[in-house]
């Protein structure tokens, strides 16, 4: 588990642009089961989360079409919430960071760590924007 003061600015990278931080399994279940589209970012302390995942997710929100709900869980901190989110992302193996798009509770798009690591934020944003245009 990472100290709260360490992850606070990393959480705020997403919450300041409208993501809701989910801390419990129940909150994750409620968010994912909502009608419409829900973007779930599994946040992380790693460099690819800072350089690629969080900026890419943030940039993607400039698109005309975007998810109805924006939520995030933090790997290595909010274990119960992360475990519940990852359970909804099966058959994809757990990875962080990762980004999933759900529509009416069903997983419709997934970016695993290997899709994020080493790729520029603009490419991640473009990938997500394409998914929004198809599903939102």
N, C-alpha and C positions, 0 to 999 in steps of 0.2 A: 504494500500500500504506500502510495506517495503522500507526502505531507500536503495538507490543504493549501498552505501558502505557496507551494510550488506549482500546483495545478490551477490555482485561481486565475492567473492571466490567460492560461490556455483554454479554460472554460469560457472566459469572457470573450475570446476571439469569436465564438459562435453565439453566445447569449446576447451580445451587444447588437447583433444583426437579426435577432428575432427567434433564435433557437431556444426551445425550452429544455432545460437540464432535467433529465429524469433520474431519480435516485433510487426508485424501488421497482420491483418486478410488476407490481400492480399498476404503477404509472406507465410502464412500457406497454403492458397489455392493453390498457385503455387507449393509449396513443395509437398503437398499430391497428387496433380494431375499429378506429374511427372511419366513417364514410369519407370517401375522397382519397386523396393521396397524402402520404406521410413520408418525409425524408428522414432517415435515421443515420446520424453520423456517430460511429464508434470512434471517439476521440482518443488521443494517445499523447504521451510525452515525447515520442520519437521525433526525429528531425523531419521525416517525410510527412508527418501530420502538420508540423509547423510550416514547412515550405510548400507543401503540395495539397494535402487534403483540406485543411481548414480554409486556405485562400481559394482553392478551387470551388469548394461548396459555397463560399460567400459570393464569388464572382458569378456563379450559376444563377443566383437569385435576381440578376439583372434582366433575365429573360422575361418575355411577356407572359409565357406560361410557366407556372412554378407550382410546387406542391402546396396543398392546403395547410399542411401541418409540418412544422420543422422541429425536430427533437434531437437530442444528443445524450449519449451515455459515455462515461469515461472509464476506459480500460485501466485496470490496476488501481482503481479507486472505488467505483460503485459496482462491486462484484455482482450483487443480486440483479441489478438493472441490466448490466452487460450480459450476464448469463441468459436472462429472459429475451433480450434483443437477439442474441446469437441463436437461440432456439428457434426463432422465427426465420432465421436466415439459412437454415438447412435446405439444401444439401451442401452449401458452401462451408468449408472449415472455418473455425474461428480465426480471425485476423484483425489486427489493429495497426493502423487505422483501417476502417472500411466504411463504405457508404452504401446504404440500401434504400430503394424506393419501393414503397408498398402502395397498392391501390385496393381500397375496400378490404384491407387486411391481408391481401395476397402479395407476396414478393414478386415484383415485376422487373426489377433491375438491380444489379449488384456490382459494386467495385470492391474488389479485394485488395489487400495490401500490395500484391504484386502488380496490380493495375495502377497503383498510386505511386509507389516508390520509384524514384528516378524519372518521373514524368512531370513536366511543368504544370503548374496550377491551371494555366489556360487550357491545356488538353483535358484535364479533369473536368473543368467547367464545361467545355464543349461536349464531353461525353454525357454529363448530367443534363445539359440543355437538350440534347437529342432525346434523352429519356423523357424529360418533361414534355417536349413537343409531341411525343407519342402517347403518353399516359395521362397527362394532366388536362 
